[in-house]
Amino acid sequence: MSATAEKGPARARAFRRILVGYDGSKAAQDALRAAVALAEEIDGDVRVLLVARPPAHVETPEELASAASAERDNLSQGLEALLRPGLGGAPETRVVFADDPARAIAEHAEMHGFDLVVVGRHGREQATHRGIGQTLGSLVRHHSCPVLVV
């Protein structure tokens, strides 16, 4: 059987490393739940990436590291509360500061060898939160690995 003709679990095995673009919104929470459920089915690994706008008040690398640590702490607490009801422990998280969230997610996924990127879709009526909703179209069009939109 050729690689293109694989079915079911054999094909799903290609998605072992899953990156979730997370911004704390309901759409992102749904995306995270879907990624965790998929990872549990295929024995995969989920990582969470928060892309935040660079803080205006930061002047030194130490201040930037401190701001990233504070964002990561806030994100981790939210993830633990979200995942506690039956979805296992919170996945490893990383915070990246960038003006273009789509590019940052794509670059992070490619640099670290992720097989799948999972993001939530914000509806038109929803206000975007930290940029993920604004960047979905760009991410889907320009990213080289598959993007699952929840």
Secondary structure, 3 states (H helix, E strand, C coil): CCHHHCCHHHHHCCCCEEEEECCCCHHHHHHHHHHHHHHHHHCCEEEEEEEECCCCCCCCHHHHHHHHHHHHHHHHHHHHHHHCCCCCCCCEEEEEECCCHHHHHHHHHHHCCCCEEEECCCCCCCCCCCCHHHHHHHHHHHCCCCEEEC
